[in-house]
Amino acid sequence: MKQMIAVLAQKLRKGKYGHLVDEIFWIYQYARRYWKQMVFYTALGLVGTAVSLLSSLVSRDMVDIITGHQTGLLVRTFAFFIGLNAGNILLSQASAYFSNKISIRVDNAIKADVFDKMLITDLESLQKYHTGDLLTRWSNDASTISNGILSWIPNLIIYSVRFISTFLMVFYHDPWFALIAMIGMPISILTTRHMLRSMRNTNKSVAAMNAKMTGFNQETFSNIQTIKAFDMIRLYSRQLRSMQEEYLGMRMTFQRLSLTASAIMSLAGLAISYSCYAFGIYRVWSGAITYGTMTMFLGLSSSLTSTLNQLISLIPTAVGISVAARRLLDIWELPKESFAFSELVEEFQEKNRTSGIHIRLSDLSYSYQSGSQVFSHTDFEAHPNEIVALVGPSGEGKTTLLRIMLSLLHPQSGNAIVYGDVTDQRLRLVPSTRRLFAYVPQGNTMFSGTIAENMRGVKEKATDEEIIDALKLACAWEFVEKLPHQINHQIGERGKGFSEGQAQRLAIARALLKKSPILLLDEATSALDPATEEALLKNIARDDYPRTCIVTTHRTSVLGICDRVYEIKARKLSQWTQ
């Protein structure tokens, strides 16, 4: 049976609706985790349906009792009627409570999974997406799925059972009444079918525009200083309003489609209701049914119409879920990094802890996915207790070479390995080998929080003394010591509250605290004055820890401290001769 389902799914994937099948199967992976909760939620809804139908029967009897002046039965029937309605209210509230609770759990689960997937996605593939778009997919699209995943299938079952059972009850008492109540069904179905494609396309456009606006706002607030400095406030205000107008137009298109469908169904429902009233009056006048039965029919016909509309309203919800699933699957299907060798790397690091680790690149060639070549047939090596410099014009590939060492980018050819003195073991550079590196990139890389929290991000159990030692090694303790709360001083977003030079020294201290065998400094001292830069590099060189240090720099004054210097120029890497 499972094999037949798998074969059928494979055929569907290759067909016209392949994307839809993928989306359904992806959503199913989450839905099946919470099947018990979904069954419970569905059961509550079905019980509510049963109570509602029973209330209709009791309501019929109560009207017949009143018109027949059977006062002895009235009190008991009326009390039963009140009890049923009170029970229905409690069931409705319980259903809403459990639905909300489960929805939050699923929302958290999906967001956590998407978060993890984004973090392990191949960097170059992920960078094709704007961070604002990624944030929108993580937040809005994940919530769309979580809100629908536990309500859509149960509601489909609940509304279907409610519709069928209500119809059967009406049909049992009067087939003609049931047929009149169902006249509006073809109109509702044809209306929804005609608008479904337009609604899906519009929903996709709205989601894309929402992501664009999120990205625009994120960049604006991150670069507000630059916007002010260049007097671009009016320009950015105009751009925002332009996007808002475009977004409004898309939303109104979607709203018009929804309102048109709703108006058609409402008018059809109104016509059916009046027809039911007229037919009910005629049946009572002709003596075919009682007043109570007519009251029950009118209530049930109204329930049929509203339940049908509820079933149809699930279609736009399904469209929204489908679009959200597709947007998340776009990220899900990007190439992912493997950390299968983490234990091997950890063992390798431990064996070479006292002697250090070497790095060697041989005959390496790399081109961006756009086809632009950065360098070709490159050789490079660095050893413990060395400071090796990478120099060259901007844009020639110094940062790219460091990213290849970190396995953030992958060369098209050549070998990139690390090895130690203790064993003959050689490890190819893969995502798992990043634990051997400490990296300080260009720019301000401090997070909001205290200095100590930033430091413990790379070494959770670091003591205050270890943090202070690292700050001293990075020439940062001289200003941290003067702060009111020292290492517990708060850092603002993107290092706010510190100069660029101070933020760089804090970032270097964080990297030194990690005590990784290989330290990569990518223009990490560019904001320091020459004296501080020289003192910092000399501290690293004199440190007892067997560290392999690689720095990229534009300053020739630094090169005298370095053991060796490599230059990248015209897609070639060459070592300077002393």
C-alpha positions as CSV (number, residue, x, y, z in Angstrom):
1,M,0.0,0.0,0.0
2,K,2.8,2.4,1.0
3,Q,4.6,1.6,-2.2
4,M,1.5,2.3,-4.3
5,I,1.1,5.7,-2.6
6,A,4.7,6.5,-3.2
7,V,4.4,5.6,-6.9
8,L,1.2,7.7,-7.3
9,A,2.9,10.6,-5.5
10,Q,5.9,10.4,-7.9
11,K,3.6,10.4,-10.9
12,L,1.7,13.4,-9.6
13,R,5.0,15.3,-8.9
14,K,5.9,14.9,-12.6
15,G,2.5,16.0,-13.8
16,K,0.8,19.4,-14.1
17,Y,0.3,19.7,-10.3
18,G,3.7,18.7,-9.2
19,H,4.4,21.8,-7.2
20,L,1.0,21.4,-5.4
21,V,1.8,17.8,-4.5
22,D,5.2,18.9,-3.1
23,E,3.5,21.6,-1.0
24,I,0.9,19.1,0.3
25,F,3.5,16.5,1.3
26,W,5.6,19.2,3.0
27,I,2.7,20.4,5.0
28,Y,1.8,16.8,5.9
29,Q,5.1,16.4,7.6
30,Y,4.0,18.9,10.2
31,A,0.4,17.9,10.3
32,R,1.1,14.3,11.2
33,R,3.1,15.3,14.3
34,Y,-0.1,16.7,15.8
35,W,-2.6,14.2,14.6
36,K,-3.9,13.5,18.1
37,Q,-4.6,17.2,18.7
38,M,-6.2,17.5,15.3
39,V,-8.5,14.5,16.1
40,F,-9.4,16.0,19.5
41,Y,-10.2,19.4,17.8
42,T,-12.2,17.6,15.2
43,A,-14.1,15.6,17.8
44,L,-15.0,18.8,19.6
45,G,-16.4,20.3,16.4
46,L,-18.4,17.2,15.6
47,V,-19.9,17.1,19.1
48,G,-20.8,20.7,18.6
49,T,-22.5,19.8,15.3
50,A,-24.5,17.1,17.0
51,V,-25.5,19.4,19.9
52,S,-26.6,22.0,17.3
53,L,-28.8,19.5,15.4
54,L,-30.3,18.3,18.6
55,S,-31.1,21.9,19.6
56,S,-33.0,22.3,16.3
57,L,-35.1,19.2,17.2
58,V,-35.8,20.5,20.7
59,S,-36.6,23.9,19.3
60,R,-39.2,22.3,17.0
61,D,-40.8,20.4,19.9
62,M,-40.8,23.5,22.0
63,V,-42.7,25.5,19.4
64,D,-45.2,22.6,18.9
65,I,-45.7,22.4,22.6
66,I,-46.4,26.2,22.8
67,T,-48.8,26.1,19.9
68,G,-50.5,23.0,21.3
69,H,-50.8,24.6,24.8
70,Q,-49.0,21.6,26.5
71,T,-47.7,23.6,29.4
72,G,-46.7,20.6,31.4
73,L,-43.9,19.7,28.9
74,L,-42.8,23.3,28.3
75,V,-40.6,23.9,31.3
76,R,-38.7,20.6,30.9
77,T,-38.2,21.1,27.2
78,F,-37.2,24.8,27.7
79,A,-34.6,23.8,30.3
80,F,-33.2,21.1,28.0
81,F,-33.0,23.7,25.2
82,I,-31.1,26.1,27.5
83,G,-28.7,23.3,28.6
84,L,-28.0,22.4,25.0
85,N,-27.1,26.0,24.0
86,A,-25.0,26.5,27.1
87,G,-23.1,23.2,26.3
88,N,-22.6,24.4,22.7
89,I,-21.1,27.7,24.0
90,L,-18.7,25.8,26.3
91,L,-17.7,23.4,23.5
92,S,-17.1,26.4,21.2
93,Q,-14.8,28.1,23.8
94,A,-12.9,24.8,24.5
95,S,-12.4,24.3,20.8
96,A,-11.1,27.9,20.3
97,Y,-8.7,27.5,23.3
98,F,-7.2,24.2,22.2
99,S,-7.0,25.4,18.6
100,N,-5.0,28.5,19.6
101,K,-2.7,26.4,21.9
102,I,-1.9,23.9,19.2
103,S,-1.5,26.6,16.6
104,I,1.2,28.4,18.6
105,R,3.0,25.1,19.1
106,V,3.0,24.3,15.4
107,D,4.0,27.9,14.6
108,N,7.0,27.6,17.0
109,A,7.9,24.2,15.5
110,I,7.8,25.4,11.9
111,K,9.7,28.7,12.6
112,A,12.4,26.8,14.5
113,D,12.8,24.3,11.7
114,V,12.9,27.1,9.0
115,F,15.4,29.0,11.2
116,D,17.7,26.0,11.4
117,K,17.4,25.3,7.7
118,M,18.3,28.9,6.9
119,L,21.3,28.7,9.1
120,I,22.7,25.6,7.4
121,T,21.8,26.6,3.9
122,D,24.7,27.1,1.5
123,L,25.7,30.8,1.9
124,E,26.0,31.7,-1.8
125,S,22.6,30.2,-2.6
126,L,21.0,32.0,0.4
127,Q,22.5,35.3,-0.5
128,K,20.3,35.4,-3.6
129,Y,17.4,36.4,-1.3
130,H,17.1,39.7,0.5
131,T,17.2,39.4,4.3
132,G,13.9,41.2,4.4
133,D,12.4,38.5,2.2
134,L,13.9,35.8,4.3
135,L,12.5,37.4,7.4
136,T,9.0,37.6,5.9
137,R,9.1,34.0,4.8
138,W,10.3,33.0,8.3
139,S,7.6,35.0,10.1
140,N,4.5,35.6,8.0
141,D,4.6,32.5,5.8
142,A,5.4,30.1,8.7
143,S,2.5,31.6,10.7
144,T,0.1,31.3,7.7
145,I,0.8,27.6,7.6
146,S,0.7,27.0,11.3
147,N,-2.7,28.9,11.6
148,G,-4.1,26.8,8.8
149,I,-2.5,23.4,9.3
150,L,-4.5,22.5,12.4
151,S,-7.7,24.2,11.4
152,W,-8.1,23.6,7.7
153,I,-8.4,19.7,7.7
154,P,-10.5,19.5,10.9
155,N,-12.8,22.3,9.7
156,L,-13.1,20.6,6.3
157,I,-14.3,17.5,8.2
158,I,-16.5,19.4,10.7
159,Y,-18.2,21.5,8.0
160,S,-18.7,18.6,5.7
161,V,-20.3,16.4,8.4
162,R,-22.4,19.4,9.5
163,F,-23.5,20.1,6.0
164,I,-24.4,16.4,5.2
165,S,-26.1,15.7,8.5
166,T,-28.1,18.9,8.3
167,F,-29.2,18.1,4.7
168,L,-30.1,14.6,5.6
169,M,-32.2,15.8,8.5
170,V,-34.1,18.2,6.3
171,F,-34.5,15.6,3.6
172,Y,-35.8,13.1,6.0
173,H,-38.6,15.4,7.1
174,D,-39.3,17.0,3.7
175,P,-37.4,16.2,0.5
176,W,-38.7,19.3,-1.4
177,F,-37.6,21.6,1.4
178,A,-34.1,20.1,1.2
179,L,-33.9,20.6,-2.6
180,I,-34.9,24.2,-2.3
181,A,-32.3,24.8,0.3
182,M,-29.6,23.4,-2.0
183,I,-30.4,25.6,-5.1
184,G,-27.6,27.9,-4.2
185,M,-24.8,25.3,-4.2
186,P,-24.1,25.3,-8.0
187,I,-23.9,29.1,-8.0
188,S,-21.4,29.2,-5.1
189,I,-19.2,26.5,-6.6
190,L,-19.1,28.1,-10.1
191,T,-18.3,31.5,-8.5
192,T,-15.4,30.1,-6.4
193,R,-14.0,28.0,-9.2
194,H,-13.9,31.0,-11.6
195,M,-12.0,33.2,-9.1
196,L,-9.6,30.6,-7.6
197,R,-6.8,31.1,-10.1
198,S,-6.9,34.9,-9.8
199,M,-6.9,34.7,-6.0
200,R,-3.8,32.5,-6.0
201,N,-1.9,34.8,-8.4
202,T,-2.9,37.9,-6.4
203,N,-1.9,36.2,-3.1
204,K,1.5,35.5,-4.5
205,S,2.0,39.1,-5.6
206,V,0.8,40.4,-2.2
207,A,3.3,38.1,-0.4
208,A,6.2,39.2,-2.7
209,M,5.3,42.9,-2.2
210,N,5.1,42.4,1.6
211,A,8.6,40.9,1.6
212,K,9.9,43.8,-0.5
213,M,8.5,46.4,1.9
214,T,9.9,44.5,4.9
215,G,13.3,44.5,3.3
216,F,13.1,48.2,2.4
217,N,12.2,49.1,6.0
218,Q,14.9,46.9,7.4
219,E,17.6,48.5,5.2
220,T,16.2,52.0,6.0
221,F,16.3,51.6,9.7
222,S,19.8,49.9,9.6
223,N,21.2,52.8,7.5
224,I,19.3,55.7,9.0
225,Q,22.6,57.6,9.7
226,T,23.6,57.4,6.0
227,I,20.1,58.5,4.9
228,K,20.3,61.5,7.2
229,A,23.8,62.4,6.2
230,F,23.0,62.4,2.5
231,D,19.7,64.2,3.0
232,M,17.7,61.3,1.5
233,I,14.8,61.5,3.9
234,R,12.3,62.8,1.3
235,L,13.5,60.2,-1.3
236,Y,13.0,57.3,1.1
237,S,9.6,58.7,2.2
238,R,8.5,58.8,-1.5
239,Q,9.7,55.3,-2.1
240,L,7.9,53.9,0.9
241,R,4.6,55.6,-0.1
242,S,5.0,54.4,-3.7
243,M,5.4,50.8,-2.4
244,Q,2.4,51.3,-0.1
245,E,0.2,52.4,-3.0
246,E,1.3,49.4,-5.0
247,Y,0.6,47.1,-2.0
248,L,-2.8,48.7,-1.5
249,G,-3.7,48.1,-5.2
250,M,-2.8,44.4,-4.8
251,R,-4.8,44.0,-1.6
252,M,-7.8,45.8,-3.1
253,T,-7.7,43.4,-6.1
254,F,-7.8,40.5,-3.7
255,Q,-10.5,42.2,-1.7
256,R,-12.6,42.8,-4.7
257,L,-12.4,39.1,-5.7
258,S,-13.4,38.1,-2.2
259,L,-16.2,40.7,-2.0
260,T,-17.6,39.7,-5.4
261,A,-17.7,36.0,-4.4
262,S,-19.2,36.9,-1.0
263,A,-21.8,39.2,-2.6
264,I,-22.9,36.5,-5.1
265,M,-23.1,33.9,-2.4
266,S,-25.0,36.2,0.0
267,L,-27.5,37.2,-2.6
268,A,-28.0,33.5,-3.5
269,G,-28.4,32.7,0.2
270,L,-30.9,35.5,0.6
271,A,-33.0,34.3,-2.3
272,I,-32.9,30.7,-0.9
273,S,-33.9,32.0,2.6
274,Y,-37.0,33.9,1.2
275,S,-37.9,30.8,-0.9
276,C,-37.7,28.6,2.2
277,Y,-39.9,31.1,4.1
278,A,-42.5,31.1,1.3
279,F,-42.4,27.4,0.9
280,G,-42.6,26.9,4.7
281,I,-45.6,29.2,5.0
282,Y,-47.3,27.3,2.2
283,R,-46.7,23.9,3.8
284,V,-48.0,25.1,7.2
285,W,-51.1,26.7,5.5
286,S,-51.7,23.4,3.6
287,G,-51.4,21.5,6.9
288,A,-48.5,19.4,5.7
289,I,-46.2,20.4,8.6
290,T,-46.5,22.0,12.0
291,Y,-45.2,25.5,13.1
292,G,-42.4,23.8,15.0
293,T,-41.3,21.8,11.9
294,M,-41.4,25.0,9.8
295,T,-39.2,26.8,12.4
296,M,-36.8,23.9,12.4
297,F,-36.6,23.9,8.6
298,L,-35.9,27.6,8.4
299,G,-33.1,27.3,11.0
300,L,-31.6,24.3,9.2
301,S,-31.8,25.8,5.8
302,S,-30.0,28.9,7.1
303,S,-27.4,26.5,8.7
304,L,-27.0,24.7,5.3
305,T,-26.3,28.0,3.5
306,S,-23.9,29.2,6.1
307,T,-22.1,25.9,6.3
308,L,-21.7,25.8,2.5
309,N,-20.2,29.3,2.6
310,Q,-17.8,28.1,5.4
311,L,-16.7,25.2,3.2
312,I,-16.1,27.5,0.3
313,S,-14.3,30.0,2.5
314,L,-11.7,27.2,3.1
315,I,-10.6,27.6,-0.5
316,P,-8.9,31.1,-0.2
317,T,-7.4,29.8,3.1
318,A,-6.0,26.8,1.2
319,V,-4.6,29.1,-1.5
320,G,-2.8,31.2,1.2
321,I,-1.4,28.1,2.8
322,S,-0.3,26.8,-0.6
323,V,1.5,30.0,-1.5
324,A,3.2,30.2,1.9
325,A,4.3,26.6,1.6
326,R,5.8,27.2,-1.8
327,R,7.8,30.2,-0.6
328,L,9.2,28.2,2.3
329,L,9.9,25.2,0.1
330,D,12.0,27.6,-2.1
331,I,14.4,27.9,0.9
332,W,13.9,24.3,2.0
333,E,15.2,23.1,-1.4
334,L,18.3,25.1,-1.5
335,P,21.6,23.1,-1.0
336,K,22.3,22.5,2.7
337,E,25.6,22.1,4.5
338,S,26.6,18.8,6.1
339,F,28.1,18.6,9.5
340,A,28.6,14.8,9.3
341,F,32.3,15.0,10.3
342,S,31.9,17.0,13.5
343,E,33.0,14.2,15.9
344,L,36.0,13.5,13.7
345,V,37.0,17.2,13.7
346,E,36.6,17.4,17.4
347,E,38.9,14.4,17.9
348,F,41.4,15.9,15.5
349,Q,41.4,19.2,17.3
350,E,42.0,17.6,20.7
351,K,44.9,15.5,19.4
352,N,46.6,18.7,18.1
353,R,45.7,21.1,20.9
354,T,49.2,21.6,22.1
355,S,51.0,21.7,18.8
356,G,48.6,23.6,16.6
357,I,47.1,23.0,13.2
358,H,48.4,23.8,9.7
359,I,46.3,24.9,6.7
360,R,47.2,24.4,3.1
361,L,45.5,25.3,-0.2
362,S,46.8,23.7,-3.4
363,D,46.0,24.5,-7.0
364,L,42.8,26.2,-5.9
365,S,40.4,27.9,-8.4
366,Y,37.2,29.7,-7.6
367,S,34.5,31.5,-9.6
368,Y,31.3,33.0,-8.4
369,Q,28.0,31.4,-9.5
370,S,27.6,34.4,-11.9
371,G,30.7,33.0,-13.7
372,S,33.1,35.7,-12.7
373,Q,36.5,34.2,-11.8
374,V,38.2,35.3,-8.6
375,F,41.5,33.4,-8.7
376,S,42.9,30.3,-10.4
377,H,45.6,27.6,-9.5
378,T,46.3,29.2,-6.2
379,D,48.7,27.8,-3.5
380,F,48.7,29.0,0.1
381,E,49.9,27.7,3.5
382,A,50.0,28.9,7.1
383,H,51.5,27.2,10.2
384,P,51.1,27.4,14.0
385,N,52.8,30.4,15.7
386,E,52.8,32.3,12.4
387,I,51.1,35.5,11.3
388,V,50.6,35.3,7.6
389,A,49.3,38.4,5.7
390,L,47.1,38.5,2.6
391,V,47.4,41.8,0.7
392,G,46.1,43.1,-2.6
393,P,43.7,45.6,-4.1
394,S,40.1,45.7,-3.0
395,G,37.9,43.2,-4.8
396,E,40.7,40.8,-5.8
397,G,39.5,38.0,-3.5
398,K,41.1,38.3,-0.1
399,T,37.8,37.9,1.7
400,T,36.7,35.2,-0.7
401,L,39.8,33.2,0.1
402,L,39.0,33.4,3.9
403,R,35.4,32.3,3.2
404,I,36.8,29.3,1.3
405,M,38.9,28.4,4.3
406,L,35.7,28.6,6.4
407,S,33.9,26.4,3.8
408,L,31.3,29.2,3.3
409,L,32.2,29.1,-0.4
410,H,33.4,26.1,-2.3
411,P,36.2,26.1,-4.9
412,Q,35.6,24.5,-8.3
413,S,38.9,22.7,-8.3
414,G,42.0,22.2,-6.1
415,N,42.5,21.0,-2.5
416,A,42.0,22.7,0.8
417,I,43.1,20.8,3.9
418,V,44.2,21.2,7.5
419,Y,46.7,18.9,9.2
420,G,48.6,18.5,12.5
421,D,52.0,17.4,13.7
422,V,50.7,14.6,16.0
423,T,49.3,12.3,13.3
424,D,49.4,12.0,9.5
425,Q,45.7,12.7,9.4
426,R,44.6,15.3,6.9
427,L,41.1,16.8,6.8
428,R,39.5,18.4,3.8
429,L,37.9,21.8,4.6
430,V,34.2,21.2,5.1
431,P,31.5,23.0,7.3
432,S,32.5,20.7,10.2
433,T,36.0,22.1,10.2
434,R,34.7,25.6,11.1
435,R,35.2,24.7,14.7
436,L,38.9,25.0,14.1
437,F,38.6,28.6,13.1
438,A,37.9,32.0,14.8
439,Y,36.9,34.6,12.4
440,V,36.7,38.4,12.6
441,P,35.1,39.8,9.4
442,Q,35.1,43.4,8.1
443,G,32.7,45.8,9.7
444,N,31.0,45.9,13.1
445,T,30.0,42.4,14.1
446,M,29.0,43.0,17.8
447,F,25.5,42.0,18.9
448,S,23.2,43.9,21.3
449,G,23.7,42.7,24.9
450,T,26.5,43.0,27.4
451,I,30.2,42.6,26.5
452,A,30.2,39.4,28.5
453,E,27.2,38.0,26.7
454,N,28.9,38.8,23.4
455,M,32.1,37.0,24.6
456,R,30.2,34.0,25.9
457,G,28.5,33.6,22.5
458,V,31.7,31.7,21.4
459,K,32.5,30.1,24.7
460,E,29.4,29.7,26.9
461,K,31.2,28.8,30.2
462,A,34.0,31.3,30.0
463,T,34.8,32.9,33.4
464,D,35.1,36.6,33.9
465,E,38.9,36.2,34.2
466,E,39.1,34.4,30.8
467,I,37.1,37.2,29.2
468,I,39.3,39.9,30.8
469,D,42.5,38.1,29.6
470,A,41.1,38.0,26.1
471,L,40.2,41.7,26.2
472,K,43.8,42.5,27.4
473,L,45.3,40.5,24.6
474,A,43.1,42.4,22.1
475,C,44.1,45.8,23.7
476,A,40.4,46.3,24.6
477,W,40.7,46.1,28.4
478,E,42.1,49.6,28.5
479,F,38.7,51.1,27.6
480,V,36.5,48.4,29.0
481,E,38.0,48.8,32.5
482,K,36.9,52.4,32.5
483,L,33.2,51.6,31.8
484,P,30.8,51.8,34.7
485,H,29.9,48.1,34.6
486,Q,33.1,46.9,32.8
487,I,32.4,43.5,31.0
488,N,28.7,43.8,32.0
489,H,28.4,47.1,30.1
490,Q,25.6,47.1,27.5
491,I,26.4,47.2,23.8
492,G,23.7,48.7,21.5
493,E,22.6,47.3,18.2
494,R,25.5,46.9,15.7
495,G,28.0,48.0,18.4
496,K,26.2,51.3,19.2
497,G,28.0,53.2,22.0
498,F,31.5,52.2,20.8
499,S,33.7,53.6,18.2
500,E,34.6,51.4,15.2
501,G,38.1,50.8,16.6
502,Q,36.7,49.8,20.0
503,A,34.1,47.5,18.4
504,Q,36.9,45.9,16.3
505,R,39.0,45.2,19.4
506,L,36.0,43.7,21.2
507,A,35.4,41.4,18.1
508,I,39.0,40.3,18.1
509,A,38.9,39.6,21.9
510,R,35.8,37.4,21.3
511,A,37.7,35.5,18.6
512,L,40.8,35.1,20.9
513,L,38.6,33.9,23.7
514,K,37.4,31.0,21.6
515,K,41.0,29.7,21.4
516,S,40.6,28.2,18.0
517,P,43.8,26.8,16.3
518,I,43.3,29.1,13.3
519,L,42.5,32.9,13.6
520,L,41.3,34.8,10.6
521,L,41.3,38.6,10.7
522,D,39.7,40.2,7.7
523,E,40.7,43.9,7.8
524,A,39.9,43.5,11.4
525,T,42.3,46.2,12.5
526,S,41.5,48.8,9.8
527,A,39.9,51.2,12.3
528,L,42.8,51.1,14.7
529,D,45.7,53.5,14.8
530,P,49.0,52.1,13.7
531,A,50.4,51.8,17.3
532,T,47.4,49.9,18.7
533,E,47.4,47.7,15.6
534,E,51.0,46.8,16.0
535,A,50.6,46.2,19.8
536,L,47.7,43.9,19.2
537,L,49.4,41.8,16.6
538,K,52.5,41.6,18.7
539,N,50.3,40.3,21.6
540,I,49.0,37.6,19.4
541,A,52.5,36.7,18.2
542,R,53.8,36.4,21.8
543,D,50.8,34.4,23.0
544,D,51.8,30.9,24.2
545,Y,48.8,29.4,22.5
546,P,49.9,27.6,19.2
547,R,47.7,29.8,16.9
548,T,47.9,30.0,13.2
549,C,47.0,33.6,12.3
550,I,46.0,34.9,8.9
551,V,45.3,38.6,8.3
552,T,44.1,40.6,5.3
553,T,45.3,44.2,5.3
554,H,46.0,47.2,3.2
555,R,48.6,48.6,5.5
556,T,52.2,48.0,4.7
557,S,53.3,48.9,8.3
558,V,51.7,45.6,9.5
559,L,53.8,43.5,7.2
560,G,57.0,43.8,9.2
561,I,55.3,41.8,12.0
562,C,54.2,39.0,9.7
563,D,56.2,35.8,9.0
564,R,55.1,35.6,5.4
565,V,53.1,37.7,2.9
566,Y,50.9,36.6,0.0
567,E,49.6,39.0,-2.6
568,I,46.4,38.5,-4.7
569,K,46.5,40.3,-7.9
570,A,45.1,39.7,-11.4
571,R,43.5,36.4,-10.2
572,K,46.8,35.1,-9.0
573,L,48.2,34.5,-5.5
574,S,52.0,34.9,-5.1
575,Q,54.3,34.9,-2.0
576,W,56.6,37.8,-1.5
577,T,60.2,37.0,-1.2
578,Q,62.0,38.4,1.8
